[in-house]
Amino acid sequence: MGAGVLRTGLAVDRAGVPSASRQSRSGITASFQRSRSPSPYGFGRLDAFGILTNEVVGTALGMPENVRVPNAPVSYPFLWNTPQLEWVQWNGTVHIPLLRNIGEVLGVFAQLTLTGAPADRFKSSADVHNLFLLEMQLESLEPPRWPEHILGAVDRERAARGKALFESEAAGCSACHSAAPPYPLTSDNEYGRRFIPITMVPFTALGTDSQAILDFSIRTANTGPLTEVAGTDVALTGPLSKVVFQEVMKRQFAELGLSELEQLEHSGFRDDREQARVLSYKAGPLAGIWATAPYLHNGSVPNLYELLLPTEQRSKMFHVGSREFDPAHVGLDTSQGEHTSLLDTSVRGNSNAGHTFGSALSDDQRWDLVEYLKTL
Ligand code: HEC
């Protein structure tokens, strides 16, 4: 713990720790204040891109006029399988996991230098090697299995009917989602690596909330000290942030003296690519999905059964934060408790519309599908 604090570069000796920790705490408090949102996130959600972008183009660039209100909270995605995915982030914007991890720490507490002497540019306290080690560790994370001894036995016949439906044209689920291993894989990339393919679906076809996609796709910032690097004085913040993460990564690779092979290993044997498909959300594999409510990128649907209902029959408001599970509908217990927060789907960024692939099914078919999803 002590060593972790020291490694951030905030302090160099034990005596300096209290002041370093005060400095770090006030930095985090200031970041929360900069990125305060009028729409409450509640439990399990954060406008990670909004906050991160504010830290990069507002704080690190020293340009407060670039700060925007983060108004598109998204669910924390589950972590199993992520190192193997072809694309990560809800909008499929990142191919190299290390770049996502760098972005994450820059968004929450890492320090980053973008101003001042060019030789200092892209210096950061993000510990790229440790981020790589964390990603390696994730590779062995398995999705949880439905615990029948706690949550009740799976109805095998129903689940078998659900599987057939999942793979049928009537429901069409398998056209976009792989279910569980063995996953189909992409063909070899130039380093002989294969990934679990991700289907990207334009939000206009899907109909789920558009705020996260739009914020990412159309937000711009003055580039100030990065004008030369960006090649323009006003840039889209998505690509601009990515340039910053790439430069942070390259700088640390050089500082660590990594060989070309080690650099490739840290990058997951992937070359950087632009983006899977613009204005789209990702349909990932569904192993362990039973344990990850609430659903959709913005956590606007409390359980799997409701996700298969037409939008108007889904809960318009529900409480998040209970530690109880609803094994019947497979998702959150949405009753109000001492520490719960209310999720109101009429608030901007919280729409529970879209992804209506279960709407035309009979109720019996929906329960078949829910039973099958428990087994993934
Ligand atoms: C046309 C492609 C497509 C089809 C068909 C499809 N989905 Fe999806 N699914 C998606 C996309 C894209 C998302 C992410 C949408 C979002 O978060 O806004 C998603 C999200 C989900 C989620 C929530 C994932 C999470 O982490 O919250 C579940 C569960 C799911 N789909 C199950 C199904 C089932 C069951 C079917 C069949 C009835 C189905 N899907 C049909 C594309 C599809």
Residues whose N, C-alpha, C, O or C-beta is under 5 A from the ligand:
A	BS01	HEC	A171 G172 C173 C176 T199 V201 T208 Y281 K282 A283 I289 P294 Y295 L296 H297 F357 G358
